[in-house]
Amino acid sequence: MLTIRPSTDTSTRRDRLSRLIAPDGERLHDPDLDPWVADVFEEQLLALYEDMVVSRRIDTEATALQRQGQLVLWPPLIGQEAAQVGSARALRKDDFVFSSYRENAVAYVRGVSMTDMIRVWRGSQFSGWNPYDVGMATPTVIIGAQTLHAVGYAMGITRDGDDAAAVAYFGDGATSEGDTNEAMVFAAAYDAPVVFFCQNNQYAISEPVGLQAQRPIADRSPGFGIPSLRVDGNDVLAVLAATRMALDHARTGDGPMFIEAVTYRMGPHTTSDDPTRYRDKAEEQRWRELDPLERTRRLLMAEGALTDERQASVSARADAVAKELRDGCLALRPHEPLSIFDEVYADTPPSLRRERDEYAAYLASFDDADGANREAAR
């Protein structure tokens, strides 16, 4: 069993984070969170560690594919593995996830295939997977829009008389969007069983969180009547506990809950971004010392749970998933242009048929032009 010592966190309310694993890897005690992870022992923690290692490997492989010209774009998640894996592992199969564009570790945990994960970033398809197969909507690039979707879905759960929950993932920047604030108004008004999961990764693209939030982001939701938790987002065990607590709150009819997982985006906002233009190396180094993978590894090593054989198994699993992602990416082929009109309506209306015919004629004009050019060249 994992050894637990009391937390010595005496920081101010502004900086205080609920935590179960210290940065040096020691297991801490928190009376509010401990009951929610009473079933997590060494083997379960090893599984969480493997999920995080695999998620980081997915991220580095996809970034390499983009740099090699095989992907149009990629939104790295490196540094946020604990926030995503810990929260995703708290979910039941019948819960439903509404994410932004960075929750690729959540998608992995929910069972999204590597090929489906990469489709939209390859530019070969407009979406990635069937949401109902995995209980997760495809990525939302419009900042904050998914929070409204999650609340609407959660309201539907209530109408159905079910005890499932919806989870909306978003970043710190999205908390300044009207959609997110309107979603919290509706969630509170209708006691919707939804968890708002904010990954505060310190930057809304290039804007540091301190420019838009003078107080902890977790302080915002109580103004809407929604209780909140502020948790160390680099602590996979604390995130798991906090999310389980929030989900139980939602399931039992107590309405929505808000989690601020304080973490750090170690990489760029996307592969088209250059973070060296707006943050310094000293800041990056401070956060690298709080690396969620290293923190969990230290705890497992101290407990003698992470043997050389288990580490080799974890690494092999990560390599296998990365290979699956690369092979799936390179096997994807572009869809025919006219397929944009497919599966839009069950019964295609006349207006859409006209648009399709016009677009088909437009595409055919290039063939006609090429033929005329070849004839002139003779």
C-alpha positions in Angstrom: 0.0 0.0 0.0 1.2 3.5 -0.7 2.6 5.4 2.3 0.8 8.7 3.1 2.1 11.6 5.1 0.2 14.8 6.0 0.3 17.7 3.6 2.4 20.6 4.7 0.9 23.1 2.3 0.6 26.4 4.2 0.3 28.7 1.2 -2.3 31.4 0.8 -5.8 30.8 -0.6 -4.7 32.4 -3.9 -2.0 29.9 -4.4 -3.3 26.9 -2.4 -3.9 23.7 -4.4 -5.5 20.5 -3.3 -2.7 17.9 -3.7 -2.1 14.2 -3.0 1.4 13.8 -4.5 4.1 16.3 -3.7 6.5 17.5 -6.4 9.2 15.3 -4.9 6.9 12.3 -5.2 5.8 11.9 -1.6 2.2 10.8 -1.0 0.3 13.5 0.9 -2.9 13.4 3.0 -6.0 15.4 2.2 -9.1 14.6 4.2 -11.4 15.9 1.4 -9.7 14.0 -1.4 -8.5 10.8 0.2 -11.8 9.0 0.4 -12.3 9.4 -3.3 -9.1 7.4 -4.1 -9.3 4.9 -1.3 -9.4 2.1 -4.0 -6.2 3.3 -5.7 -3.2 1.3 -4.8 0.1 0.6 -6.6 -1.3 -1.3 -9.5 -4.0 1.4 -10.2 -1.4 4.1 -9.9 0.9 2.2 -12.3 -1.9 2.2 -14.8 -2.4 5.9 -14.5 1.3 6.4 -15.0 1.2 4.2 -18.2 -1.7 6.3 -19.5 0.4 9.5 -19.1 3.5 8.0 -20.7 1.5 6.8 -23.7 -0.3 10.2 -23.9 3.0 12.0 -24.0 4.3 9.6 -26.7 1.2 10.2 -28.8 1.9 13.9 -28.5 5.6 13.8 -29.5 4.8 11.4 -32.4 2.1 13.7 -33.7 4.3 16.8 -33.3 7.0 15.0 -35.3 4.5 14.1 -38.0 3.5 17.7 -38.3 7.1 18.9 -38.5 7.6 16.3 -41.3 4.6 17.8 -43.3 2.3 14.8 -42.6 -0.2 16.8 -40.5 -1.5 20.3 -41.1 -1.5 21.2 -37.4 -1.2 19.7 -34.0 -2.1 21.1 -30.5 0.4 19.7 -28.1 -0.7 18.6 -24.6 2.7 17.9 -23.1 2.7 18.9 -19.4 -1.1 18.4 -19.1 -1.1 14.6 -19.0 -2.1 14.3 -15.3 -5.1 16.7 -15.7 -6.4 14.8 -18.7 -5.7 11.2 -17.7 -6.8 11.7 -14.0 -10.1 13.3 -15.0 -10.8 10.9 -17.8 -10.2 7.8 -15.7 -12.9 9.1 -13.2 -15.6 8.9 -15.9 -18.1 6.1 -16.5 -18.7 4.7 -19.9 -22.2 6.3 -20.1 -20.8 9.8 -19.2 -20.3 12.1 -22.1 -17.3 14.4 -22.9 -17.3 17.7 -24.7 -13.7 18.8 -25.3 -11.7 21.5 -26.9 -8.9 20.6 -29.4 -6.2 19.7 -26.9 -7.8 16.8 -25.0 -6.1 14.0 -27.0 -5.1 12.1 -23.8 -8.8 12.1 -22.8 -9.6 10.8 -26.3 -7.0 8.0 -25.8 -8.5 7.0 -22.4 -12.0 7.0 -23.9 -10.9 4.6 -26.5 -10.6 6.7 -29.7 -8.4 5.0 -32.2 -5.1 6.6 -33.3 -6.3 6.8 -36.9 -9.5 8.5 -35.9 -7.6 10.9 -33.6 -5.4 12.1 -36.4 -8.0 12.4 -39.3 -8.9 16.0 -38.8 -5.3 17.1 -38.3 -4.3 15.3 -41.4 -6.9 17.3 -43.3 -8.4 14.2 -44.8 -11.8 14.4 -43.0 -13.9 17.1 -41.4 -14.3 15.1 -38.1 -12.5 12.2 -36.4 -14.8 9.6 -34.9 -18.3 8.6 -34.1 -19.0 10.4 -30.7 -21.5 7.7 -29.6 -19.0 4.9 -29.9 -16.7 6.4 -27.3 -18.9 8.8 -25.3 -16.9 11.9 -26.5 -17.8 14.6 -29.0 -15.1 15.4 -31.6 -12.9 18.4 -30.9 -14.3 21.9 -30.7 -12.0 24.6 -32.0 -14.4 27.5 -31.4 -13.3 28.6 -27.9 -15.8 27.8 -25.2 -18.6 26.6 -27.5 -18.4 23.0 -26.1 -19.5 24.3 -22.6 -22.9 25.1 -24.0 -23.1 21.7 -25.8 -22.2 19.9 -22.5 -24.9 21.8 -20.5 -27.5 21.0 -23.2 -26.6 17.3 -23.1 -26.7 17.3 -19.3 -30.1 18.9 -19.3 -31.2 16.1 -21.6 -29.8 13.5 -19.1 -32.0 15.0 -16.4 -35.1 14.8 -18.7 -34.2 11.1 -19.4 -34.1 10.4 -15.7 -30.6 9.0 -16.0 -27.7 9.4 -13.5 -24.9 9.9 -16.0 -23.0 13.2 -16.3 -21.5 15.5 -18.9 -18.0 17.0 -18.7 -16.8 20.1 -20.5 -13.1 20.6 -20.9 -11.7 24.0 -21.7 -8.7 26.2 -21.0 -8.2 29.3 -18.8 -8.7 31.6 -21.8 -12.2 30.1 -22.4 -13.4 31.4 -19.1 -13.4 34.9 -20.6 -15.7 33.8 -23.4 -19.4 34.6 -23.3 -20.3 31.0 -24.2 -18.6 29.6 -21.0 -20.3 32.1 -18.7 -23.7 31.6 -20.4 -23.2 27.8 -20.0 -22.7 28.2 -16.3 -25.8 30.4 -16.0 -27.9 27.6 -17.6 -26.2 24.8 -15.7 -26.9 26.5 -12.4 -30.5 27.5 -13.3 -31.4 23.9 -14.3 -29.2 22.0 -11.9 -27.6 20.3 -14.9 -25.4 17.3 -14.1 -22.3 18.7 -15.7 -18.7 19.2 -14.6 -16.8 22.2 -15.9 -13.2 21.1 -16.1 -10.8 24.1 -16.7 -7.2 23.2 -17.5 -5.5 26.4 -16.4 -2.3 25.9 -18.4 -1.2 29.5 -17.7 -1.6 30.8 -21.2 -4.5 31.7 -23.6 -2.3 31.3 -26.6 0.3 34.1 -25.8 -1.6 35.9 -23.0 -0.6 34.9 -19.5 -3.5 34.0 -17.2 -2.7 36.9 -14.8 -3.9 39.4 -17.4 -7.4 38.1 -17.5 -7.8 36.6 -14.0 -6.9 38.7 -11.0 -8.1 35.9 -8.7 -8.0 32.2 -9.1 -10.3 31.0 -11.9 -12.0 28.7 -9.4 -13.4 31.8 -7.7 -15.5 32.6 -10.7 -18.1 29.8 -10.7 -19.4 30.4 -7.1 -20.8 33.7 -8.5 -23.1 31.6 -10.7 -24.0 29.4 -7.7 -21.6 26.6 -8.8 -19.2 25.2 -6.2 -15.6 24.8 -7.2 -12.4 22.9 -6.5 -8.9 24.1 -7.2 -6.5 21.2 -7.7 -2.9 20.6 -8.6 -3.3 19.7 -12.3 0.1 18.0 -12.3 -1.0 15.6 -9.6 -2.8 12.7 -11.4 -4.2 11.3 -8.1 -5.6 14.6 -6.9 -7.2 15.2 -10.2 -8.8 11.7 -10.2 -10.2 12.3 -6.7 -11.5 15.8 -7.5 -13.2 14.6 -10.6 -14.8 11.7 -8.9 -16.1 14.1 -6.2 -17.5 16.5 -8.8 -19.1 13.7 -10.8 -20.8 12.3 -7.7 -22.1 15.8 -6.9 -23.6 16.0 -10.4 -25.0 12.5 -10.4 -26.8 12.8 -7.1 -28.9 15.8 -8.1 -26.8 18.5 -6.6 -26.1 20.2 -9.9 -23.0 21.4 -11.7 -19.5 21.7 -10.3 -16.3 23.5 -11.5 -12.8 22.2 -11.3 -9.7 24.4 -11.9 -6.8 22.1 -12.6 -3.6 24.3 -12.4 -1.1 22.9 -14.8 1.3 24.2 -17.5 1.5 23.9 -21.3 5.2 22.9 -21.7 5.0 23.1 -25.5 3.6 25.6 -28.0 -0.1 26.5 -28.2 -0.1 24.7 -31.5 2.7 23.7 -33.9 2.3 27.0 -35.6 3.1 28.9 -32.4 6.5 30.0 -31.0 6.3 30.3 -27.2 9.8 31.7 -26.9 8.4 35.0 -28.0 6.2 35.4 -24.9 7.7 33.3 -22.1 11.2 32.8 -20.7 13.3 29.8 -20.1 13.4 30.3 -16.3 9.6 30.0 -16.2 9.6 26.9 -18.3 12.3 25.3 -16.1 10.3 26.0 -12.9 7.3 24.1 -14.4 9.5 21.3 -15.8 10.4 20.6 -12.2 6.7 19.9 -11.6 6.4 17.5 -14.5 3.4 15.2 -13.8 5.1 12.1 -15.2 8.3 12.6 -13.2 6.2 13.2 -10.0 4.3 10.0 -10.4 7.4 8.1 -11.3 9.2 9.2 -8.1 6.3 8.0 -6.0 6.2 4.6 -7.7 10.0 4.3 -7.4 9.9 5.1 -3.7 7.3 2.4 -3.2 9.3 -0.1 -5.2 6.4 -0.5 -7.6 8.0 0.7 -10.8 10.5 -2.1 -11.6 12.7 -2.2 -14.6 10.4 -4.8 -16.2 7.3 -2.6 -15.7 9.0 0.5 -17.0 10.1 -1.5 -20.1 6.5 -2.7 -20.5 5.2 0.9 -20.3 7.7 2.1 -22.9 6.9 -0.7 -25.2 3.2 0.1 -25.0 4.0 3.8 -25.7 6.1 2.8 -28.8 3.3 0.5 -30.1 0.7 3.2 -29.8 3.0 5.7 -31.5 3.6 3.3 -34.4 -0.2 2.8 -34.7 -0.6 6.5 -34.9 2.1 7.0 -37.5 0.9 4.1 -39.7 -2.7 5.3 -39.5 -1.7 8.8 -40.4 0.3 7.8 -43.5 -2.4 5.5 -44.7 -5.1 8.2 -44.8 -6.1 9.5 -48.2 -8.0 12.7 -49.1 -11.7 12.4 -49.6 -13.2 13.3 -53.0 -14.2 17.0 -53.0 -17.9 16.3 -53.6 -18.1 14.2 -50.4 -18.5 17.4 -48.5 -22.2 17.1 -49.4 -22.6 13.5 -48.2 -24.3 12.7 -44.9 -25.4 16.3 -44.3 -29.2 15.5 -44.5 -31.1 12.3 -44.4 -33.1 13.6 -47.3 -31.1 16.0 -49.4 -33.1 19.2 -50.0 -33.3 20.8 -53.5 -31.1 23.7 -52.5 -28.3 21.5 -51.5 -28.6 19.4 -54.6 -28.2 22.6 -56.7 -25.2 23.6 -54.7 -23.7 20.2 -55.3 -24.3 20.4 -59.0 -22.8 23.9 -59.2 -19.7 22.7 -57.3 -19.4 19.6 -59.6 -19.5 21.9 -62.6 -16.8 24.1 -61.0 -14.6 21.1 -60.4 -15.2 19.9 -64.0 -14.1 23.3 -65.4 -10.5 22.5 -64.3 -10.6 19.3 -66.2 -11.9 21.2 -69.3 -9.2 23.9 -68.9 -6.5 21.2 -68.6 -7.8 19.6 -71.7 -7.8 22.9 -73.6 -4.3 23.6 -72.5 -3.0 20.3 -73.6 -4.7 20.8 -77.0 -3.1 24.2 -77.4 0.3 22.8 -76.5 0.1 20.5 -79.5 
